[in-house]
Amino acid sequence: MDEHPPAAETPERTAFYKKIAERNLAPLWSVLGDLVTPEPKSPCVPHYWNYEEAKAFLLEAGGLISAKEAERRVLIFENPGMPGESKITTSLYAGLQLVLPGEVAPAHRHSQSALRFVLDGSGAHTAVDGERTLMEVGDFVITPPWAWHDHGNTSDEPMIWLDGLDIPMVSFYDASFAEMHPNDEQDVTRKHGDSPARYGANMAPIDHRPSGAASPIFNYPYTRTREALETMRAQDEWDPCHGLKMRYINPNDGGYAMPTIATFMQLLPKGFAAAAYRSTDACVYAVVEGSGQSTVDGQTFTWGPKDVFVVPSWKWVTHTPAEDAVLFSFSDRVAQEKLGLWREDRGNA
Ligand code: GTQ
């Protein structure tokens, strides 16, 4: 539709627009080209954050405010194309959260779904619906919508993870609810390891009836993810665009693990030159292992472990690992697929 130029202004038309604006009416033909674009036109821009730099600021924040006072001590990854909007993509929020030894991030619940991707530390916990899980580097942890959750750190080192939430999506739908729990920490009602035993062994209790939209497994440990990728690499053909890429699934139905956020882990072997790829789901990447470069819409980011970068919708990306590399990523692909919107372009691959 960009072939269709905006209608020319004439004194009669301008007067007419002014008159109808007073009655809260507007002419479509003045804005149609910006509303229904021939392809995605996003304010989201490609960007890269160096982990060590962000971590230093986060630790500095640790000296300024407690997790309890802040409720959540998080530095938001703000997309430079949308400053002040608390968005990393148009539909997703991301941040870096710190829980220091001895601290508790108090229990609350909200309509928004959250994922935690663990970057630093060992053995702090998050509690979801009465069950605690210990967090280790590379683990992918889910907080389902409207589930009570608190985070605590009884280890002796700072715990840092990447938060991914569907905050912009929920606010788009004006569907946000939130409340504080009366206690800082919810009661522990189920044993550690209960949910992986029930739902994470490729089995389910015989009378299990799925409830809620998120996976009943709320921690997908990195040890198992990494082992799966390592075992597969000997056998599998590399996808020209993705290397070896897996998606996290909900055992209830084989769909994505979360209702609004799709999550992935991919292995790119040393020497692999990925073919250019683009899709309509803007994607947030966190490097788990290795180093390399990604070129996004002509900008090259050089990354190493724990660095974060974002690829906007419909921008070409190519990944070039300098050594074996493992990348975690998340996007709104699950929502776009449900709505019949998702598209990809594999270029020449
Ligand atoms: O841990 O519950 O980064 O509620 C933003 C909002 C984390 C959380 C965030 C939240 C949380």
Boltz pocket constraint, residues with backbone or C-beta under 6 A from the ligand:
constraints:
  - pocket:
      binder: B
      contacts: [[A, 72], [A, 74], [A, 94], [A, 95], [A, 97], [A, 110], [A, 114], [A, 149], [A, 163], [A, 165]]
      max_distance: 6.0
